[in-house]
């Protein structure tokens, strides 16, 4: 699958920034979307070095960060109630559903969300 758009979970970005070549190849030529929650998880990590902060900032600058809006909130509520997802997982999944783009994560919890175009990544 080349080209297109994809929503990225936090773990995917961390694998990518950690040098995962398979993931880099898979994501090549794709437009990346991240939820504002993913952005906050990445930049708010307490033990981050200045170099890592710079890498994350540069990566996020190349993506489109999606703020939470009323439509995402409605999807979020539906997902939390239906699947009992954690807050962060429900927000990131709701963002991908709202955008109508595939979502990639290494977290298998997303497999139960039938509304989500989910790709499970195996590092």
N, C-alpha and C positions, 0 to 999 in steps of 0.2 A: 504494500500500500504506500504509494508516494503522493506527496502533495496533501492538500486538505488541511483540516483543523483538528485539534485535539486538546482536551482539558487535562491538566497534569496534577497529580496528587503530590503532596510534599515529598514523599519517599522517592518518587520518580526523579524529581529535581535533585535530590541529594545523591542518588545513584549516578545521575548524569554528571553532576559537578565533581563527583568522586572518580570520574574517568571511565565509566561504563561505555565501552565502544559499541556494543550491540545495541544498546539503547540510543546512543547518539546516531547510529545509522538508521534505526527505525524512525526516529523523530526528524531526520533530515528533510528539509523542504516542507515541513508542517508548520502551520501557525499555531503557536502555543497559547493557551488560555489558562489562567490560574485565578482561583477565587481570592478575594481579599483576605480570607482566613489563612490560606496557604501562604500568601505574602507575609502576613503577620507572624505565622509560625517560623518562617525562615529568617526574617530579620530580627525577631525578638528572642532568639535562642541566646541564653546567657553566656555560654562558653565559646561564643564565636570569636574567631581571630579577625584582625583587620583585613587580612588577605581574603579570608572566607567571606567576610561582609562585602568586600569589593566584588568578588565572583558572583555572589548572590544578586547584588544590585545590578550588575551588568546583565545577568541572565534575565532578571525580571524586566529590565528595560527593553529586552527583545521580545517579551511576551505582552499580552494584553491582560491586565488585571481587572477583574470584574467585581465591582462593588455589590453589596447586597441591596436588592431593590424589592418592591412589593411582590412581584411575581416569584422571585427566588424565595422570599419568606413563605409564600403560600405552598410552594413545592416542598420546602424544608419541613413545614408542619406536617404535611401529608406523609413524607418519608419517615419522619421521627415516629409518628403514630403507627404506621403500617409495619415498619421493619425494626423499630426500636434501635435505630442507629445512634451512635454517639453524636454529640452536637457538631463537632468538626466534620465528621464523615457525612452527616446529613446536609451540611452547608455546601461542601464540595460537590457532592452528588447532585444536589439541587441546582447548582450553578451549571454543571454540564448538561443537565436535562433542559434547563432554561435556554441554553445556547444551542441545543440540539446538535451537539458534537460528541464524538466518542470520548471516553474517559479512560485513562490508564493509571493503574496503581498496583503495588505489590500486595495490597491488603485484600485478602479473600472475602472479607465481610461484604464487599460490594457485589459479589456474585448473586446475592439474593434480591437485589434491586432490579426488578424486571424492566422498569422504565428506562434504565440506564444502558447505553451502548458501551459496555464495559470490556476492557482488555486487561486481563490479569498478567502482570509482568513477573517473571521468575528470574531473579538476579543470579 
